Amino acid sequence: MRLTFPTLSASELCSRPPRAVIDLRSPAEFAEDHVPGAVNVPLFDDVQRALVGTLYARSSPEDAFQAARDIVRGRIGMLVAGIAAATGWTPRAEDFEARVDALTGGGFERTSSFLVGAEASPAPAAPVVFHCWRGGLRSRSVLHFVRELGFTEATLLAGGYKAYRAEVARHLAGFQPPPAFVLRGLTGVGKTLVLREIERRVPELVIDLEALAGHRSSLLGMVGLEPCSQKEFETRLAERLRRPLGPFLVLEGESRKVGDAIVPPALWRALDEGESLELVAGVERRVEVLAADYLASARARDDLRRQLPLVEARMPRKHVGAGLVTLLDAGRTDELVRLLLEHYYDPLYRHSEKGRSYAERFDATDPRAAAEACLAWCRARAARPTDTGPGRREAANG
């Protein structure tokens, strides 16, 4: 009788949330990107994974397998405890090392033939999904191990993380966005604050690209935030796109890149061609908003201090004076922010927006009031038929 594993496809994983996802890849693999909500219970740490991979490439699969076997014997108790903690499973009390020996004693060829050749069977109603990079020996060996200990909900992700990534790419490539209204305006007017007020009222209308990327799209855009990799940005975006969307979108104006994260083509077209709404606010309000972004915590201040020399190098020397870091360290934060607005951000923004027209203008000093006004305008505009589509008409005002 052939070995069988309950199996879930990547598309099923995305459309049918499992009870839990156990990612068996190394911490570095997991950190770059992972299935939303997954728990990392690594079979190997980063150094061990590199060692096994080097042996496989430069010596032989058998040498790599034996090294991996020795590592797993030493880590098996920790591995089982991690899976149990993440899932609520109570493993049977057994000699785990002896069970590893029994499973792997036949060497690489026999073990891989036994496990990788297993047939798929339907997943249980509430699966706990295990995966490695491509659904190979790492995940199959652990799956067989825990199922032998009575963990009947343990299920294999067919194709592993690689298949999940392909599903994310397929979803993004097939996305057809509804018409978009795009909030634009000088740095510090509070575009993000208004966007998030709109999202709080009508979540299905908003895709917050800066929140997804962990970046504000400038040299200082990572201050106080946690920028993510391109893969994780795409994973987060695909997850957002699986949730309901409204008849139109409200987006914040961005370049093609949000930090280092590149916006996918279909969404970028919607953003670039969407109907532009200009948000405005006085300088005092803009200084207040930017200071709140950059100086919200000690960590944000440290990030800012590291980045300011990069900004200073791009500013005309005559405007820098004593130096941006000197202003920060002296507590002259309002002066620093004003300098950044007047001689760095505003010239950049005006250059990037040259020739762009705006369909309407809103005072963003009060984000709540601005959100209500923007929502009312967008709803009325979306209900009015047009032959040219968003972003293609003459502006109501320049």
Secondary structure, DSSP 8 states (H G I E B T S, - for coil): ---EEEEE-HHHHHHS--SEEEE-S-HHHHHH---TT-EE--SS-HHHHHHHHHHHHHT-HHHHHHHHHHHHHHHHHHHHHHHHHHH--------HHHHHHHHHTTHHHHHHHHHHT-EEEE--SS-EEEE-SSSSHHHHHHHHHHHHTT-TTEEEETTHHHHHHHHHHHHHHT-----EEEEE-STTS-HHHHHHHHHHH-GGGB--HHHHHT--SSTTTTTTS----HHHHHHHHHHHHTS---SSEEEE---SEETTEE--HHHHHHHHHSEEEEEE--HHHHHHHHHHHHSSSHHHHHHHHHHHHHHHTTS-HHHHTT-HHHHHHTT-HHHHHHHHIIIIIHHHHHHHTTT--BSEEEE-SSHHHHHHHHHHHHHHHHHS--SS-TTSS--SB-
